[in-house]
Amino acid sequence: MPEERKHRGNRGNNRFPDTDFERIFHPASIAILGVSSDENSVGFGTGMLRVLKEMGFAGRIYPVNPSGGSVLGLKIYSRMEDIPERVDFAVIAVTAKLVPQALEDCLRSGVAGAEILSSGFGELGTQEGRQLEDQIREITARGIRVVGPNCFGIYCPRSGLTMLPGQDLSRESGNVAFLAQSGGMASDFAHAGEWMGIRFSKMVSFGNGADLREAELLNYLARDHETEVISMYIEGIKDGDVFFRELKAAAARKPVIIFKGGLSAAGARSVASHTASMGGSGLIWSSVLKQTGAVQVFDTQELMQASAAFSLLPKKSFRNIAVIGGGGAIGVAACDIAERHGMEIPPLASDIRERIEAILPRPGSSALNPVDVANPLVAPSILKEVLMNAAQDERIDLQIIVSLFFHYNPYALMFGVPIAEIVPYKELVEVVGDVINKTGKPVVAVLPNARRGPRNMDITGLIALARQEYVQRGIPVFDELHEAIRAIAHVNTYYGRRENEKR
Amino acid sequence: MPEERKHRGNRGNNRFPDTDFERIFHPASIAILGVSSDENSVGFGTGMLRVLKEMGFAGRIYPVNPSGGSVLGLKIYSRMEDIPERVDFAVIAVTAKLVPQALEDCLRSGVAGAEILSSGFGELGTQEGRQLEDQIREITARGIRVVGPNCFGIYCPRSGLTMLPGQDLSRESGNVAFLAQSGGMASDFAHAGEWMGIRFSKMVSFGNGADLREAELLNYLARDHETEVISMYIEGIKDGDVFFRELKAAAARKPVIIFKGGLSAAGARSVASHTASMGGSGLIWSSVLKQTGAVQVFDTQELMQASAAFSLLPKKSFRNIAVIGGGGAIGVAACDIAERHGMEIPPLASDIRERIEAILPRPGSSALNPVDVANPLVAPSILKEVLMNAAQDERIDLQIIVSLFFHYNPYALMFGVPIAEIVPYKELVEVVGDVINKTGKPVVAVLPNARRGPRNMDITGLIALARQEYVQRGIPVFDELHEAIRAIAHVNTYYGRRENEKR
């Protein structure tokens, strides 16, 4: 057995076993245990085979089933030992009772790690379930690493590894890693990442976490060069001391965003039935998380939005912001929200204000900051001048541009043309990209939509297109101003702390 | 001058002048001052004429312009006094300098009230602007009421009165009134109301509020039989004592939801340039609002979502809720969010749990509450049984059903059919409607969407259709569980207080 795969079994010293994560996340070959010869089977094994092929996984795939046969053009091997090469990674999708033997077979064949998609273990709360999970744990101690059981597995776009249900996930690799016990949460985040402009380095849904789980995966991701931001949803942790030590170490290297579920009494009860972990008290968690330097968030949207901000913005804090567009009430709200989040929307320097006021339509506009452009139809070329000028105020760290595209609707109706034809969203995105390049200061876009009914799907569609243009340039987009400011505030909390420590 | 239109001018006693609001909100005839004979004019007067016709306003419309002529099949009157009947309501859209004379003309012709759409008054911060606004105020003291200036006007679906930009607003009347200085906010809310299931009794955007504004309109709406919920966005108030007295009186009769903008220093500065009002300190506002019994919210989404909950739910509090569907992590989050908002998701009675567990697919399901249905594809007929059973637990006040329709997408792709064809959303909505009728306990729907990119517009479209089905039955729908729970919590705060007072 090569040196790098050996387990040192030194958990007592809070060290993790040596593990060849490279073979797990970027396997050259995969065995799938529990594939049916019926290619339309809805079993997890056949499903995983299908989606690995759809993802274009470039390595070798070996379906395994005692019954043999073939599926989707691949030979089904009756036994692991019949596979003609040493396999790096295994997907185990056999019924719970058969999992320990399948895992033994993988261990004996020199597999580095396996994801166990099957459920029917500790999460059932039955003695049989717990015993099966103990057996898994015992086997891993002898030299194979396990993700799961009761999980959706690993998604790694660079290698083409995908999790359940899995098809249709992006193959673009990015800088965000995501960890979750919950497979549903992982899958939803993988999909939301697509339109939010978040690309992932690695995503691990570890379910019951019989072996690999939060602390050790954090330790790995903190050292992983592909990962610049670590985002996680956890319901319960196994070993508090080790977890907080790893969390602190990881947060010292890169931002860690954490959404802790199960903080309430009922939530903890619900956690027990979901992934067989323990919850915990909200106050204790908040205070401990603060000490680690990790960023705590309180719902899925906040988690994803913070991840987008950390992933796409420069690695620094942004205390003073300019807000352009959106109209009076949105500007007023911007100031209130910014103050609530420890940020400022300072009045622009008077010479800059004068230059901006000379460009904007009168009356109704204001260049004070927020800059009220008075009219939702102001041309991108004018908005560019406003953004270029506002960025010249040296206090301004970041700009937010709010576009109410749905206000073009009356004109689309009046002239009888599709709204996407009259909204210059491509030019606007180009202009914003230009401004970022020329000024070196980030711009964040906000695209609210007050018109989301079935008869206004053209507006919803237009906004989705504009968002796509923005995120393809790495410009973060939010639905609402308060979401944008809250996400930026998380970035400020994390980098502000580091900037203070440096002083 | 008929008795009901006389002004008593007793503001000194904190009483409001007698006003015939019926003639203002349900006018039999409208004069529009400042209509161009060019029907494609982008002026506010011509715009308002167009949208009043599109809304199907059933009364008489009299365009007015010294140049005479005709537009859109209507004669343009040169002077107010030429109009052959007493006009109830006037729209004034002439240039600021000409507004006082136009208003004088309306007063002399016996008009009950006018909305002044023109800007160029106090909001400019110039002496000329302030003087023009003082002139308006002086004229109103002699017997005509004014909404504005610098506003989008009045929307009243029952009478067909609409505000700017105005076309395409619902003609269905409902139980929510909305007040705002900001026209943009009013217009956005009017449109969002359509897909959120909120129908309006009256909406008033009063801009600078030279005459009619927050306190007096509250006083009117508190007594208005069409209005059951009052929702408002205000940036500044004119007379704190009077406002808080009216707010308290209104909140004693019906829920008043208030979003106060301009609480921060920068926000107050921004308010000054937006609608010429004064802001105020956040802490003082929160404590004073609490005393009045009004419900304070902190952003537009929260305002609209709370309005939907108050409008569509029974008039009581809902402390104990059941959450059905959505999967493990969502259930865990539900408990945490509920606790944060003073609500409970109690375990269901054991006999009810057993009945539910007998129906649900195994393994992976849990009937503890939240009820994890284990599979996003569970049929409406099964969900109906779950909902019917859970409602039998006498502690349960309200149920939330979470549907992750986007999880059908892999199956739509696999079978090559549009997602709307395989998601049984109509049956589901019918089933939920049935459950509400049979159990007498409300159900709230949550329809998250993790897949909002341009290539998944079919999913976004499906969810919009499902939302429409729900709201057409008066069932509130939210994008996210935390939004649903926060909105219900506002209902609890309001009715819980009243229920406690009764004890």
Interface residues (C-beta under 8 A of the other chain):
Chain A: S119 G120 E123 L124 P165 G166 Q167 D168 A180 Q181 S182 G184 M185 S187 D188 F189 H191 A192 E194 W195 Y233 E235 G261 G262 L263 S264 A265 A266 G267 A268 R269 S270 V271 S273 H274 T275 G279 G282 F298 D299 T300 Q301 G327 G328 A329 I330 G331 V332 A333 A334 C335 D336 I337 A338 E339 R340 E344 I345 P346 P347 P363 G364 S366 L368 P370 D372 L404 F406 H407 N409 P410 L413 P448 A450 R451 R452 G453 P454 N456 M457 T460 G461 A464 L465 R467 Q468 E480 H482
Chain B: S119 G120 L124 P165 G166 Q167 D168 A180 Q181 S182 G184 M185 S187 D188 F189 H191 A192 E194 W195 Y233 E235 G261 G262 L263 S264 A265 A266 G267 A268 R269 S270 V271 S273 H274 T275 G279 G282 F298 D299 T300 Q301 G327 G328 A329 I330 G331 V332 A333 A334 C335 D336 I337 A338 E339 R340 E344 I345 P346 P347 P363 G364 S366 L368 P370 D372 L404 F406 H407 N409 P410 L413 P448 A450 R451 R452 G453 P454 N456 M457 T460 G461 A464 L465 R467 Q468 E480 H482
